[in-house]
Amino acid sequence: MLFPAGTYVCFTIRLRSKVDLFLSRGCTILAADSPKPGEATGYNGGVYDPAGPAQPWEAFEDYGHNHWHNSLIVGEDLSDFSILGPGLIHGKGLSYGYGGNHGNYASFKAEQSGVGNKAIALKNCRNVLLRDFSILKGGHFGILATGVDNLTIDNLIIDTDRDGMDIDCCRNVRVSNCTVNSPWDDGICPKSSYALGYVRSTDNLTIANNFVTGTYELGSVIDGTWKKFTDEGHPRQGRIKCGTESNGGFRNITISGNVIEGSKGIALETSDGAFLEDIAITGNTMRDVFDAPLFLRLNRRNRGPSETMRPGTLRRVVISDIVSYNSNSGTSSIFSGVPSNFIEDVKLTNCFFAHRGLPKVSNPERPRPMPDWRTIQVPEQEQGYPELSSFGPSPCHGFFIRHLKNLEMSHIEIEPAIADPRPAFWLEDVQRADFFAITAPSQPNFALHNVTDLRIFWSRAAKNTELVKASDQIV
């Protein structure tokens, strides 16, 4: 189906199997205005399709993850279709889930009848191609794909107020060559939620050669003006994150060749009893990261039916060839399990991390004076929401590593822009850790607390060290 140049004001468009939509250059699919609060209809007496009936498992997910039909473009139980072409999908009339302004967050709740809140929503589909178009202001999700297999997302521009794209319970997915600006939420976000009513993993996912950011004013990426926010305290999300919804698990994920600017870093989070295994993060560049470059989190929020709960896993993660420049440093990169459940088998190699040095405030999102680093105690947050900022400031400036087994770091450099008195590494409850060719400013760089089987060799950050056990020691 061909859409020539022009503006098409629409409520819900229902996709069909074996039907391709081609959005010509100069074509705009414009989301009609949703009904205002207390009104029954929106633009010209129209409404978006109903969200759908409530499901017994809705308590385990945000409302937006459990409903697909209340969208501008929707497809369910379909196969062999595509949306192509250089045109624009403009979600002007969609709800984006905030009250008043972008700084006043409102949780996902049941929308008023007739309101649309997603640009594209796909459920239980296969053999899907999304290529070459742009999404402006995509509502809660620019793209929500749930239970979609053999999905290719290529060369899109997404400039939006909430998540750019969520890849949930999907398999055999390629996300490549996209530009995503999502200042108030995540950019590219694999999930494995319970939204289908059963556990399903996200497997065989490649996220490659994308530009993700949270630093540009809404609409300025699509119109080519690239206007950066001038408010330093403005939240910058826009990151690549696996989680937090993690009932089904993640396997075989590659995150490679991406450019990440003015956003949060790369996060792997499993909190709801799922596995997160066999992950390669390689060849990515980061600049002006709003918090810390890397966050690996295994905890036990356990949001899901009791019969699906099990100890989660986060293991076999390889991170290499990362360049990160000018990141905030109140909180360091964090790799943290919980006392009863360790992260396992993590390797980092050939990485350069340059950060701003000891800051005056601990968290740019909620600025408070930076405390004396020697008094900082990082909370466990075993059952909390797995967000790096919830840990508060760190007593180290490179990596805070806790409840982890089998760690290898080689050819890693950590370079603060100004002097930072904190050690570069904090290891707590760590079993078997090898450090080789590590560079950091000359000072005691390894704070060791309940660490067993530690080796440090051929490093500028510390003398050659081999310890069977270290209780409370700095080297």
C-alpha positions, 0 to 999 in steps of 0.5 A: 500500500503506497502513501504518496506525499501528503499528510494523513490524519489517522486514528488506529491503522490495523496492519494485515499479513502480506501487506506492505506499507510504503511511506513516500518522501513527504508523507506524514502519518499524523496521529489524530488528537486523542480525547481530552480528559472527560471527553468521549471523542477526539479529533473530528469525533474519532477515537483510537481502538480500545486498549483491550480487556484487563488480564489476570497478570496485569499486576506484574507489568506496567499498563502500557506493556499489556495493551497493544490495540490503543496505538496508531499502528497495530498488528497482532497474529500477523506474518510477512509484512513491512513498513518502509520508505522515507516518510514520517510517523508523527504521534502528535495526538498520542499520550506519552504518560507524563503529567503537565510537563516532561519533568513530572512523571506519571506511572503507566495507568489505564488510559481513558477510553479512546486514547492512543499511546503508542506509535507502532505496536506488534504482538505475536507476529513473524517475518517483519521488516521496519525500514527507513522511516522516521517517528516523531513523538511516539507516545509511550513507545515509538515501537513496542514489539512483543512476541515478534520473531524474525524482526528487522528494524533498520535505518529508522530515526526515532525522536520521541518523548518516551521509549524509542523501541522495546523488544519484548519476548522476541527472537531473531531480531536485528536492530541496526543503523538507527538514530534514537533520541529519547531524553526522558526514557530508554532508547533501545530496550530489550525486555522479557516481560510477562505481558503475554501471560507466560514466560518467553525469553528474548533470544538471538538479538543484534543491536549494531551500528546505532546512534542513541542519545538523550541530549537533544530537544524533541524534534530537533534530530528529525528536523536536522537542527540538533539542538542540545538541552542547555539545562545541565540538570535535565535528565538524559536517558536514551540508553541501551538497556536489557530489562528491567522487565525480566521474567523470561530471560535473555540469551545470545545478545550482541551490542556492537558498533553503537555510538552513545552520546549524552545519555545513560550508559549500557545496562544489563538488568535481571530482577524477576528470576530470569537468566541473562546469558551469553552477552557480547558488548563490543566496539561501542563509543560513549561520550558525555554519559550522564551516569556511568558507562556500564551497569550489570545488575542481578537482584530479586525484585521478583515481579511476577507470578510466584510459580515463575520465580526462580533464582536469576542468572547473569553470566558469560558477559564479554565486554571489549573495545569500549571508549568512554569519554567525559562521563559523570563520576559520582557513581562508578560503573557497577557490577552487582549481584546480591549475597545469595546470588552472584554474577558470574564469568565477566570479562573486560578487555581493551577499554578506555574510560575517561571521566570527569573526576571527583564531582561536587554533587553525587547525582546530576538528576537529584543534585546533593553535595558529594559526601566524603567518599571514605564514609560512603556505604553502597546499599544492597537494594536486593528487592528494589528497582534495578537502577544505577542511580538508586545506589547513590554515590560510589567510594570508587571512581572506576568500578564498584564490583560486588557479589561476583564470581570469576572476573577478568579485566585486561588492558583497561585504562581509567582516566579522571579529568581532575584528581580523584582521591577514590580508588579506581576499583572497589571489590566486595564479596568477589571470588577469583578476580584477575587484573592484567595491564590495568592503568589508573592514576598512581595511588592505592587503586584496589579496595578489597573487602572479602575477596578471594583468589585475586591476581594483579599483574603487569599493571600501572595501577598497582604492584604485582599482587597475588592474594588468597584472601583479602578481608579489608585491604587497599593495594 
